[in-house]
Amino acid sequence: MSEQPRRPRKPGKPYRRPQKDPVRMLAFEALRAVDERDAYANLVLPPLLRKAREKGDFDGRDAALATELVYGTLRRQGTYDAVIAACVDRPLREVDPPVLDVLSLGVHQLLGTRIPTHAAVSASVELARVVLGDGRAKFVNAVLRKVAQDDLDGWLAKVAPPYDDDPEDHLAVVHSHPRWIVSALWDSLGGGRAGIERLLEADNERPEVTLVARPGRATVEELLREDSAVPGRWSPYAARLAEGGEPGALDAVREGRAGVQDEGSQLVALALANAPLDGRDERWLDGCAGPGGKAALLAALAAQRGARLLASEKQPHRAGLVAKALAGNPGPYQVIAADGTRPPWQPGSFDRVLMDVPCTGLGALRRRPEARWRRRPEDLEGFAPLQRGLLESALDAVRVGGVVGYATCSPHLAETRAVVADVLKQRPEAELLDARPLLDGVPELGEGPDVQLWPHVHGTDAMYLALIRRTG
């Protein structure tokens, strides 16, 4: 039997190796670190960018795009999840996390940037080929082509419930916040739809970099010599890098004479430092000092008055950060690792005490967007005993006639007014002071006597401050 001749193969496209895009590879790597290791983007991204620059892979525009892809994807994760869920045939929990990260990066490019549609899809599919393989890249391609059929407004009209049917769920999807956080922020803010929408929108905006000139060591005028720097809004020691300048490029920052510090944080420290006292003003305490921004400002202010700061932080590695922030301060200070609820100092030792207590961090969602997806309502129960215990300890630490500042970077009522009210019920020898006059020139501070700052009103993190005088 004669052998049949082989049929010639049909000509096909030759296999093409996927091309690595350094910008999108870095963004994907950062998102995986956030997801797998519960890392924070603001800690993960800088070393990745620095390494890319050193290798010669990145210029300034590349770094800006990578930063936008990471932060934009994290901020809008809730919205993008709703869009992706409408384009796949399975629950999102059944989509592998690395695949979901590639999809989210692609959706952000399609719906949240000006990158052309064809470029956003092709770059995302190419990334999928590199990190996921050709098979799953086809899935990514199919999903993103569905997403590309409409713009963000069109998708929101499809995936968000009508406001009139469910206001909180509507706002949660449209503004990419968990529903429980929308509810908590609305309770604290009060008012109608306009205010909460402005707040949620502000949480999704990229915050300016704010610097502090540490008194006696640097001046605002020195910081303003930087081309992108403009004066702060409220703090006399603040300068803003309005165009996203690099803080590390400034001599004062590299030398520790100035630092990066939100203006709300500066205002809290200044209000405590300027609160009226009865009697001596020699010993100050920062009882939860890590990572050291407020402590460095307080230490500089104390030095100008001949006072001494004790900065205490429970975690030794964070106490090390405090020591680094205070290094070079001209006046006397001390940094210790100690538990503020079981302090080593004697009762009544201090004239001024700051307790910026551990909290959910819901006031800094602009800077740590991933925190909104990690926090749960039950976290409040975990923080509550610690917050009350630290405020009790602060009132024990301050002398009669001295002042305590209770601060949180959360506007949640369970972490702010509820804590202060509960503790003051047990402490008849303490009284609230009106903190508003101590934030000179800052508008819309509410009915007092405590103060709640807001991103959409003041351009700061949502810092809370209550000032309490011990009267007996």
C-alpha positions in Angstrom: 0.0 0.0 0.0 1.5 3.2 -1.1 2.0 6.0 1.5 -0.4 8.9 1.0 1.3 12.3 0.6 1.0 14.7 3.6 -1.2 17.6 3.2 0.6 20.9 3.5 -0.2 22.9 6.7 -2.3 26.0 6.4 -0.2 29.0 6.8 -0.8 30.7 10.2 0.5 33.6 12.2 3.8 32.9 13.8 3.9 32.8 17.6 4.8 36.3 19.0 6.4 36.6 22.4 4.5 38.9 24.7 6.2 42.3 25.1 6.8 43.5 28.7 5.6 47.0 29.4 7.6 48.2 32.4 4.9 50.7 33.5 2.1 48.2 33.6 4.3 45.4 35.0 5.2 47.6 37.9 1.6 48.6 38.5 0.5 44.9 38.5 3.4 44.1 40.9 2.2 46.8 43.3 -1.4 45.6 43.2 -0.4 42.0 43.9 1.6 43.2 46.9 -1.4 45.1 48.2 -3.6 42.0 47.7 -1.3 39.2 48.8 0.6 40.8 51.6 -1.9 43.4 52.8 0.7 46.0 52.0 0.0 49.6 51.6 0.5 51.2 48.2 2.2 54.3 49.6 4.9 52.0 51.1 5.1 49.5 48.2 5.2 51.9 45.3 8.2 54.3 46.1 10.8 51.5 46.2 9.5 49.9 43.1 9.7 53.3 41.3 13.1 53.9 42.6 14.4 50.6 41.4 12.8 51.2 37.9 14.6 54.5 37.7 17.9 53.0 38.7 17.6 50.4 36.0 16.8 53.0 33.4 13.3 51.6 32.7 11.4 54.8 33.8 11.4 58.5 33.3 9.2 61.0 35.1 6.2 60.4 32.8 6.4 56.7 33.3 6.5 57.1 37.1 3.4 59.4 37.0 1.5 56.9 34.8 2.4 53.9 37.1 1.3 55.9 40.1 -2.0 56.8 38.5 -2.7 53.3 37.5 -2.1 51.9 41.0 -3.9 54.5 43.0 -6.7 55.0 40.5 -7.4 51.3 40.4 -7.4 51.0 44.2 -9.6 54.1 44.6 -12.2 52.9 42.1 -12.0 49.2 42.9 -15.7 49.0 44.1 -17.0 50.6 41.0 -14.8 48.6 38.7 -15.7 45.3 40.4 -19.4 46.1 39.7 -18.6 46.8 36.0 -16.5 43.6 35.7 -19.2 41.5 37.4 -21.6 42.7 34.7 -19.2 41.4 32.0 -18.3 38.0 33.3 -20.3 34.8 33.6 -19.3 33.8 37.1 -19.2 35.5 40.6 -16.1 37.7 41.0 -14.9 35.6 43.9 -14.4 32.8 41.4 -12.1 34.9 39.2 -8.4 34.4 40.2 -7.1 37.5 42.0 -4.2 38.1 39.6 -6.7 38.0 36.7 -8.9 40.4 38.5 -6.0 42.8 39.1 -5.2 42.8 35.3 -8.8 43.4 34.5 -9.1 46.2 37.1 -6.0 47.9 35.6 -7.5 47.6 32.2 -10.9 48.9 33.3 -9.3 51.9 34.9 -7.4 52.7 31.7 -10.7 52.4 29.8 -13.0 54.3 32.2 -10.7 56.4 34.4 -8.0 57.8 32.1 -7.6 59.4 28.7 -5.7 56.4 27.3 -7.3 55.5 23.9 -9.6 52.4 23.9 -7.5 50.3 21.6 -4.3 51.1 23.5 -5.9 50.3 26.9 -7.2 46.9 25.7 -4.1 45.9 23.8 -1.7 46.9 26.6 -3.9 45.0 29.1 -4.0 41.9 27.0 -0.3 42.0 26.5 0.2 42.3 30.3 -2.1 39.3 30.7 0.0 37.3 28.2 3.1 38.1 30.3 1.8 37.4 33.8 -1.1 35.0 33.2 -0.4 33.2 29.9 -2.1 33.2 26.5 -5.2 31.3 27.6 -6.3 33.7 30.3 -5.3 36.6 28.2 -8.1 35.7 25.8 -10.5 35.9 28.8 -9.1 39.4 29.6 -9.5 40.5 26.0 -13.1 39.4 25.9 -14.1 41.1 29.1 -12.3 44.4 28.3 -14.0 44.5 24.9 -17.3 44.4 26.6 -16.3 47.1 29.1 -15.1 49.3 26.2 -18.6 49.4 24.8 -19.6 52.2 27.2 -18.1 55.0 29.2 -18.1 55.4 33.0 -21.3 57.3 33.2 -23.0 54.7 31.0 -21.8 51.8 33.1 -22.8 53.6 36.4 -26.3 53.9 35.0 -26.4 50.2 34.5 -24.7 48.8 37.6 -25.6 51.4 40.4 -29.1 51.1 41.9 -31.2 54.3 41.6 -30.5 56.8 44.4 -34.2 57.0 45.3 -34.4 53.3 45.8 -31.3 52.9 47.9 -29.2 56.1 48.5 -26.4 54.4 50.4 -25.9 51.6 47.9 -26.1 54.0 45.0 -23.4 56.2 46.5 -21.3 53.1 47.4 -21.2 51.9 43.8 -20.9 55.4 42.2 -18.1 56.6 44.5 -16.4 53.3 45.2 -16.8 53.0 49.0 -18.1 50.1 51.0 -21.7 50.8 52.0 -21.0 50.7 55.7 -18.4 53.4 55.3 -20.8 55.6 53.3 -23.3 55.2 56.1 -20.8 56.0 58.8 -19.4 59.1 57.0 -22.9 60.4 56.4 -23.8 60.0 60.0 -20.8 62.0 61.1 -21.1 64.6 58.4 -24.8 65.1 58.6 -26.8 67.0 56.0 -28.2 65.9 52.6 -26.9 64.3 49.4 -24.7 67.1 48.2 -22.3 67.1 51.2 -21.8 63.3 51.3 -21.2 63.2 47.5 -18.6 66.0 47.8 -16.8 64.1 50.6 -16.8 60.8 48.7 -15.5 62.5 45.6 -12.8 64.1 47.6 -11.7 60.7 48.9 -11.2 59.6 45.3 -9.0 62.6 44.4 -5.2 62.5 44.5 -4.1 64.5 47.6 -1.5 67.2 47.4 1.8 66.6 49.1 2.0 68.9 52.1 5.2 69.8 53.9 5.8 71.2 57.3 8.7 73.5 58.1 9.7 72.5 61.6 10.0 75.7 63.7 13.5 76.9 64.5 14.9 74.5 61.9 13.4 75.6 58.6 11.0 78.3 57.3 8.1 78.2 54.9 9.9 80.7 52.8 12.7 78.2 52.3 10.2 75.5 51.1 8.5 78.0 48.8 11.7 78.3 46.8 10.7 75.0 45.2 9.0 75.8 41.9 5.9 73.7 42.6 5.4 74.9 46.2 2.6 77.2 47.3 1.7 78.2 50.9 -0.5 76.0 53.0 -4.1 76.9 53.5 -4.3 77.0 57.3 -1.0 76.1 59.1 1.7 78.8 59.3 4.3 76.1 58.9 2.8 74.4 55.8 3.7 74.4 52.1 2.0 72.4 49.4 3.6 70.8 46.4 0.6 71.6 44.2 2.0 70.0 41.0 3.2 66.8 42.7 6.8 67.8 43.3 9.3 65.4 44.8 9.7 66.1 48.6 13.1 64.3 48.6 14.5 66.9 46.2 14.4 69.6 48.9 17.4 70.0 51.1 15.3 70.8 54.2 13.4 67.5 53.8 16.5 65.4 53.2 18.1 67.0 56.3 15.0 66.4 58.5 14.4 70.2 59.1 11.1 69.8 57.2 8.9 66.8 56.6 5.8 65.5 54.8 2.8 66.1 57.0 -0.9 66.6 56.2 -2.1 70.1 57.2 -4.8 68.5 59.4 -2.1 66.8 61.4 -0.2 70.0 61.8 -3.4 71.8 63.0 -4.0 69.2 65.7 -0.4 69.6 67.1 -0.6 73.4 66.9 -4.0 73.5 68.7 -2.6 71.5 71.6 0.5 73.6 71.8 -1.5 76.8 71.8 -4.2 75.8 74.3 -4.2 78.1 77.3 -2.7 76.6 80.5 -2.9 77.4 84.2 0.6 77.5 85.6 3.8 75.9 84.3 4.4 74.8 80.7 7.6 72.7 80.9 6.8 69.0 80.1 4.9 67.7 77.1 3.9 64.2 76.1 3.0 62.6 72.8 1.6 59.3 74.0 1.1 57.6 70.6 3.9 59.2 68.7 4.5 56.9 65.8 5.5 57.5 63.1 6.6 60.9 64.4 5.2 63.7 62.4 3.2 65.4 65.2 6.0 64.6 67.6 8.6 66.4 65.5 6.4 69.5 65.2 5.6 69.4 69.0 9.3 68.9 69.9 10.2 72.0 67.8 7.5 74.1 69.3 8.4 72.9 72.8 12.1 73.8 72.2 11.2 77.4 71.4 9.5 77.7 74.8 12.1 75.9 76.8 9.8 72.9 77.3 10.7 69.2 76.9 8.9 66.5 74.9 8.6 62.9 75.8 7.5 60.9 72.7 6.2 57.4 73.5 5.3 54.7 71.0 4.4 51.1 71.9 5.9 49.4 68.8 9.7 49.5 68.9 10.1 49.8 65.2 7.7 52.7 65.1 9.6 54.3 68.0 12.6 54.1 65.8 10.8 56.1 63.2 9.9 58.7 65.8 13.5 58.9 66.9 14.5 59.5 63.2 11.9 62.2 62.8 13.1 64.0 65.9 16.8 63.7 65.2 18.5 67.1 65.2 15.8 68.9 67.2 17.5 71.7 69.0 15.7 71.3 72.3 15.6 68.5 74.9 13.5 65.5 74.0 13.3 61.8 74.7 11.9 58.9 72.7 10.8 55.7 74.4 9.0 52.4 73.5 6.2 52.1 76.0 2.5 51.1 76.2 0.4 54.2 76.8 -2.2 52.2 78.7 0.4 51.0 81.2 2.8 53.9 81.2 6.1 54.2 83.0 5.6 57.8 83.9 4.1 59.1 87.1 0.5 60.5 87.2 0.2 64.2 86.8 3.7 64.6 85.2 2.8 66.6 82.1 1.5 70.0 81.2 0.3 69.1 77.7 -0.5 65.6 76.5 -1.4 64.5 72.9 -3.1 61.1 72.3 -3.5 60.5 68.6 -5.0 57.1 69.1 -4.9 54.0 66.8 -8.1 54.0 64.7 -9.7 52.7 61.5 -8.0 55.4 59.5 -11.2 56.3 57.7 -10.1 59.9 57.6 -7.1 59.2 55.3 -8.8 57.2 52.5 -7.3 59.6 49.9 -3.8 58.5 50.9 -4.5 54.9 51.7 -7.4 53.9 49.3 -6.9 50.2 49.9 -7.9 50.7 53.6 -11.5 51.2 52.7 -11.7 47.6 51.4 -9.8 46.1 54.3 -11.7 47.6 57.2 -14.8 46.0 58.6 -17.5 47.4 61.0 -16.3 44.9 63.7 -12.9 46.6 63.7 -14.5 49.5 65.6 -15.1 47.1 68.5 -11.5 46.1 68.6 -10.3 49.7 68.7 -12.9 51.0 71.2 -11.3 49.7 74.5 -7.9 50.8 73.5 -9.1 54.3 72.5 -10.9 54.8 75.8 -7.9 53.3 77.8 -5.5 55.7 76.1 -7.7 58.7 76.8 -8.0 57.6 80.4 -4.2 57.3 80.6 -3.8 60.7 79.1 -6.0 62.3 81.7 -4.0 60.5 84.4 -0.8 61.8 82.9 -1.7 65.4 82.8 -1.4 67.6 85.9 -4.3 69.6 87.3 -4.7 72.7 85.0 -3.0 70.9 82.1 -4.6 70.0 78.7 -5.1 66.8 76.8 -5.6 66.6 73.1 -7.5 63.5 72.0 -7.1 63.0 68.2 -8.0 60.4 65.6 -7.6 60.2 61.8 -11.2 59.0 61.6 -14.4 60.9 61.6 -16.4 57.8 62.7 -18.6 58.9 65.7 -17.7 55.7 67.5 -14.1 56.7 67.5 -14.6 60.4 68.2 -17.4 61.9 70.2 -18.5 58.6 71.6 -15.1 57.9 73.1 -14.8 61.4 74.6 -18.3 61.4 76.0 -17.9 57.9 77.6 -14.6 58.9 79.3 -15.8 62.3 80.5 -18.8 60.6 82.2 -16.3 58.8 84.4 -14.1 61.8 84.9 -15.9 64.7 86.5 -12.5 66.4 87.1 -12.2 67.0 83.3 -13.9 69.5 81.0 -14.0 70.0 77.3 -12.4 73.2 75.9 -13.6 74.9 72.8 -10.9 73.9 70.2 -12.2 76.1 67.4 -10.5 79.4 68.3 -7.2 77.6 68.3 -7.5 76.8 64.6 -7.3 80.4 63.7 -8.8 81.2 60.3 -10.1 77.7 59.5 -13.7 77.9 58.4 -16.7 75.6 58.9 -15.6 74.0 62.2 -19.1 73.2 63.3 -20.8 73.8 66.6 -17.9 72.7 68.8 -16.4 72.5 71.2 -14.5 69.7 69.4 -13.3 70.0 65.8 -13.8 67.7 62.8 -11.8 68.5 59.7 -12.9 67.3 56.2 -11.2 66.6 52.9 -13.9 68.3 50.8 -14.1 71.3 53.1 -10.6 71.9 54.4 -8.4 70.0 51.9 -7.0 68.0 54.8 -7.4 64.4 56.1 -10.5 64.0 58.2 -8.8 64.6 61.5 -10.8 64.9 64.8 -9.6 66.8 67.9 -11.1 67.3 71.3 -9.2 69.4 73.9 -9.8 68.5 77.5 -8.6 70.3 80.6 -8.1 68.5 83.9 -9.7 70.6 86.6 -9.1 68.5 89.7 
